[in-house]
Amino acid sequence: MSDHHVYKKVEVVGSSRTSIEDAINNAVSECGKSIHNMEWFEVQETRGHIENGQVGHYQVVLKIGFRIENS
């Protein structure tokens, strides 16, 4: 067992018509399909798209942190 780990972060944007929380969950869920050993996320930015004077989409910029395999 290693006494250290090495990590990497990738930046993604999640979106949802429902909520900021749902946008985060969508991003983490999609990343989990191809990124292994995910350990944390950091919300970098929140924004949205306006349609006809109403919120059309919530958008959340995340950094997903994951451990490099076998580190």
MOURVEN-V420709 format. One record per residue. RES is the residue in one letter. PSI is psi in degrees with one decimal (NA if undefined). OMEGA is omega in whole degrees, -180 to 180 (* if undefined). Layout:
# MOURVEN-V420709
{{RES;PSI;OMEGA} {RES;PSI;OMEGA}}
This chain:
# MOURVEN-V420709
{{M;132.3;-178} {S;146.7;177} {D;11.4;176} {H;163.6;176} {H;155.2;175} {V;137.2;-176} {Y;160.8;175} {K;152.4;176} {K;140.1;173} {V;150.1;180} {E;132.3;179} {V;162.8;175} {V;119.9;175} {G;150.2;178} {S;158.6;179} {S;147.4;172} {R;-14.2;-171} {T;-52.9;-173} {S;166.8;175} {I;-43.6;179} {E;-41.5;179} {D;-37.0;177} {A;-41.9;177} {I;-49.3;-179} {N;-39.1;178} {N;-44.4;-180} {A;-46.9;-179} {V;-42.8;-180} {S;-45.7;179} {E;-41.4;179} {C;-35.1;180} {G;-17.0;178} {K;-24.8;-177} {S;-13.7;180} {I;124.5;180} {H;158.0;176} {N;32.3;177} {M;138.4;-178} {E;-24.9;180} {W;166.8;171} {F;153.4;177} {E;125.4;176} {V;119.1;-178} {Q;-34.8;-173} {E;144.0;171} {T;140.9;179} {R;179.6;-180} {G;171.5;179} {H;133.2;-178} {I;131.1;177} {E;121.0;177} {N;41.8;177} {G;10.3;-180} {Q;160.0;177} {V;121.6;178} {G;-41.2;179} {H;142.7;168} {Y;137.7;179} {Q;133.1;-178} {V;123.0;175} {V;123.9;-178} {L;150.9;163} {K;126.2;179} {I;124.3;179} {G;133.9;178} {F;153.4;-179} {R;131.9;176} {I;132.9;-179} {E;133.9;177} {N;19.9;178} {S;NA;*}}
